């Protein structure tokens, strides 16, 4: 990896004091940040490539804490969660290794193009997802869709998850890491959860599962299992610092306190929660209790878009609108949720999530010289640019993306894969998957 310096950029470090450097320089050597500060005070080594960041903002790469790769987009629409789930299961019944590979490759490309450098992906055939991530160069956390209850044999198995840990955890120079993935309380047995807790300790890996996404789901879990979702997961012994729960829309105050006490983290997916009519998660209360909350897109099936810029804006606005409180979730909190909070939720905050000396160079350079971010005023508190990063910036502003100091996106285009070929093949594979789902749906309907 080469050494380079980005000079004269507005740097949002997202470090503990939230430093903003209006005219800053950041120096990278062998994929690691070695200097960051005011341009007047930083000496750039003579052998460095110098990148002029004037008119740009430099941020940590964004972190998607919960996603599901897919070739299905705009297909299962206008459905609440409990009606949507059976249709989503068709995709997994029809899933093949080839479909999984093209799903991941397309979604990881979209993520990178929108400034996301790290994705928590819960999907199928995740060895093929690892292949896709290796080609593109981004950082991924792979959590197989494990389900072991009767009738759920179209998801991943516990043995598949164990094999993936042994074969792929901390590969690609540590950019690929494997988690224990558990689909849902209605899909997994008690034994699956208890084994995951034991394997988490044995292998030192995280646990990822869904929790309390919809009110009707909470009623159903309580009726069938005798406890609410979080209490059931607690009973199974999986809450803790290595556990990340997706959604948590319907947690009450006691449950939020329990999440905080155990050090469990939450992936908040506001766009998906709104689209599936799941509700609005009590994020301000979670943050006030000390819970680590990151942002997730939840994938293209129930979001349509994989850009965390949309997620940031909506996460704040939905709280302001529903609480009638214009001060709810301000821009600085939201930016931390998309970066350092996400890194902490994934157990990576010592490596990524902020621009600090010693951290990996996962970087996002935004072009400010576009109509949607003009005029620009930036000072040591962020100025209007801080607010516009959350409420106005889009994927169109993404100029360059680096992971481990390697340039993966340049002027919106991937540097490691033939971008148009990836899209063309995804188009072909996506139509084939749609047809496989249609045939499967027809067959199942005929059998009823």
Buried (B, 14 or more C-beta within 10 A) or exposed (E): BEBBBBBBBBBBBBBEEBBBBBBBBBBBBEBBBBBBBEBEEBEBEEEBEBBEBEBBBBBBBBBBBBBBBBBBBEBBEEBEBBEBBEBBBBBBBBBBEBBBBBBBBBBBBBBBBBBBBBBBBBBBBBBBBBBBBBBBBBBBBBBBBBBBBEEBEBBBBBEBBBBBBEEBBEBBEEBBBBBBBBBBBBBBBEEBBBBBBEBBEEBEBBBBBBBBBBBEBBEBBBEEBEBBBBBBBBBBBBBBEBBBBBBBBBBBEEBBBBBBEBBBBBBBBBBBBBBBBBBBBBBBBBBEBEBBBBBBBBBBBBBBBBBBBBBBBBBBBBBBEEBEEEEBBBBBBBBBBBBBBBBBBBBBBEBBBBBBEEBBBBBBBBBBEBEEBEEBEBEEEBBBBBBBBBBBBBBBBBBBBBBBBBBBBEEBEBBBBEBEEBBEBBEEBBEBBBEBBEEBBEEEEEEE
